[in-house]
Amino acid sequence: MPGKRYRIIRVIGLRIAVIPMLLCILIILGNALGYLNPAATSQSSAIPGLSAAKPAPFWHSVYTSLVAIGTLHWGTGPQITRELVLRSLEISSILTFGSLFVSAVVGIPCGIFAALKPRNPLWQAVSAFCVLLGQVPPADMAVILIFTFSLGWHLIPLSYGWGSVADAILPIMTVACFNIGYMVKYTESGMREVMQRSFIAAARARGAGTASVVAHHALRPALTGLLTFLGPQTPMTLFCTVIAEQAFAIPGIGTMLGIKVTTYGAPAFGSGTTLSITLFIFGLFIMVLNLLIDIAYLWLNPLAD
Amino acid sequence: MSFAAISDWHQRASHGRKRRRRLAWRRFCRNGLPVIGLAYIALLFIVAIVGPFVTRQPTVNIFQANLSPSWAHPFGTGQYGQDLLTQIVRGLGGTLLIGVTGAAISVAIGLIVGIAAGVFGGIIDAVLMRFTDFAFSIPTLIIALFIVVVTGFSAWNVGLSIGLVTWAGCARMARGLALSVRNGTLMDSAILAGGSRWYIATRYVLPQIASNMIVFFVFQVASVLFQSTTLIALDPQYVPLTGGQLPPGSNLLLNLLNGGGGSYIGYRWLFWFPLGVYCSMVIALLWIGDGLQALLNPQQPLPRRWFATWPRLRTARGARG
């Protein structure tokens, strides 16, 4: 299908072209918000005896962000080097994409079975349980998982920090629990809707079995509804990753927030430079995630061409 | 045709309306869960309103610290000896306030943007929708956190900050609905009748999309509550601006939720009771939302009823004059 391929390439090219523009707007927004912050200039937040930090000039944040995360000057705190930023982006990517993968692998089959077997109490209970999992706040889910799998059943060794594969299991499960909830819900509702359509009846009339109907006819249109919901949900997934990183002491993208870092006398959060660079890094992550979801949507949607 | 026939037509229309309402209620009650959710949320609202008047601020008594649940303290006591049930009852109002305020603000902004885009069309539509796309791709919670840090930590400010940044989904949905109304013949007749844009937006478009927006509102309350737990877990009150003190008026269920994790070993009730109240509240909201969706969808099949609870309203055609 060359037409479809061309359309996909054109749409993706447009999206990629828009991303730098949006990032520039984010930097300007961060600076504008930073000037609104009374802590950025007042002495009230300073430790007695030390002077408050001077607000950085506007061009400073533009420069530091636009040299593609070069050497950043982080408030009055330590110098954050490019290696550290790239490392944290790498760790957070592993957590985010890993959790999306795990939740898709678990959630989509659960949703399909719950839609195909509306009278089966087991699958209905599984579906309801997954929706419940999605509503537990990630900070509490981290506590539950640690005490269940590490300290209760001794299945996963508990180690804080980042280094081995075992360190990634519980954080990925924490974020995946949030994603599983709506994955099950939207797959189930999409599949229920699609299975009543006429082309499914036609496929059945031609002699296709249930598995074949689901795999070849119903799955793609059923997943488009999930993907349209997934796009706006990416910021929340990222913030769940941040919470999981805080709970498991992983040096990921959450350290960029600079909240838990004590910077004596300096506004830890809210000066123009800090805010705009934080927005820049988080915005970049979210836009790349959204781009991938758009590609998946164009690939899955049968009406794309 | 006599006058009686006209009056009869009116009666039949009113009966039809009543019957439609009954059918809608039956769709709402189809699997019982939405009714349970509605009753539970109503109970929580009553407790949140009445609670602060019948309970006192929980007193600090370190000799009563970390007691397990008993008849005197049904949910146990906290780290400083405060009764956990009292804390939950007094913190419930602020939590519901966060949800309702945030959802109301986001739905209001989203409705204005979406209806403006749908009704005006053209360049306004394009600009507003690009703006909405931008709002989708920014890290909203950082901006919400910043607003909380600047304005101070309280239930109003948390709800306000989350509402100000989460309107994009509502705007996109309202635009889609407004476009579907606009492309119908009703809009042509409104324009031919000389209605202004404001008149069309408020009298033609808004009433038609209001029901869908109510459903969206209910889901949005649950979503705002979830986002506020994440926001509070990032600890805006410990940012140096607020001096590390818990400010007054921040007695929230969500704070209990956040602090419970540290006392999981040994004092599990401090973790499970606030989490249970929060999760049951959100699940009840989701059930209500599902019920409202079923209510608005007349194509959904109703379960067969074995007996009729209302008298037959439509009389035989021959009986009428």
Boltz contact constraints between the chains, C-beta under 6 A:
constraints:
  - contact:
      token1: [A, 22]
      token2: [B, 134]
      max_distance: 6.0
  - contact:
      token1: [A, 33]
      token2: [B, 146]
      max_distance: 6.0
  - contact:
      token1: [A, 37]
      token2: [B, 150]
      max_distance: 6.0
  - contact:
      token1: [A, 39]
      token2: [B, 241]
      max_distance: 6.0
  - contact:
      token1: [A, 45]
      token2: [B, 240]
      max_distance: 6.0
  - contact:
      token1: [A, 45]
      token2: [B, 241]
      max_distance: 6.0
  - contact:
      token1: [A, 135]
      token2: [B, 279]
      max_distance: 6.0
  - contact:
      token1: [A, 135]
      token2: [B, 282]
      max_distance: 6.0
  - contact:
      token1: [A, 137]
      token2: [B, 229]
      max_distance: 6.0
  - contact:
      token1: [A, 139]
      token2: [B, 233]
      max_distance: 6.0
  - contact:
      token1: [A, 140]
      token2: [B, 275]
      max_distance: 6.0
  - contact:
      token1: [A, 143]
      token2: [B, 261]
      max_distance: 6.0
  - contact:
      token1: [A, 143]
      token2: [B, 264]
      max_distance: 6.0
  - contact:
      token1: [A, 147]
      token2: [B, 264]
      max_distance: 6.0
  - contact:
      token1: [A, 232]
      token2: [B, 136]
      max_distance: 6.0
  - contact:
      token1: [A, 232]
      token2: [B, 169]
      max_distance: 6.0
  - contact:
      token1: [A, 235]
      token2: [B, 139]
      max_distance: 6.0
  - contact:
      token1: [A, 235]
      token2: [B, 140]
      max_distance: 6.0
  - contact:
      token1: [A, 239]
      token2: [B, 141]
      max_distance: 6.0
  - contact:
      token1: [A, 239]
      token2: [B, 230]
      max_distance: 6.0
  - contact:
      token1: [A, 243]
      token2: [B, 230]
      max_distance: 6.0
  - contact:
      token1: [A, 243]
      token2: [B, 233]
      max_distance: 6.0
  - contact:
      token1: [A, 268]
      token2: [B, 240]
      max_distance: 6.0
  - contact:
      token1: [A, 269]
      token2: [B, 239]
      max_distance: 6.0
  - contact:
      token1: [A, 270]
      token2: [B, 149]
      max_distance: 6.0
  - contact:
      token1: [A, 278]
      token2: [B, 142]
      max_distance: 6.0
  - contact:
      token1: [A, 282]
      token2: [B, 139]
      max_distance: 6.0
  - contact:
      token1: [A, 283]
      token2: [B, 138]
      max_distance: 6.0
  - contact:
      token1: [A, 283]
      token2: [B, 139]
      max_distance: 6.0
  - contact:
      token1: [A, 286]
      token2: [B, 137]
      max_distance: 6.0
  - contact:
      token1: [A, 286]
      token2: [B, 139]
      max_distance: 6.0
  - contact:
      token1: [A, 287]
      token2: [B, 137]
      max_distance: 6.0
  - contact:
      token1: [A, 290]
      token2: [B, 137]
      max_distance: 6.0
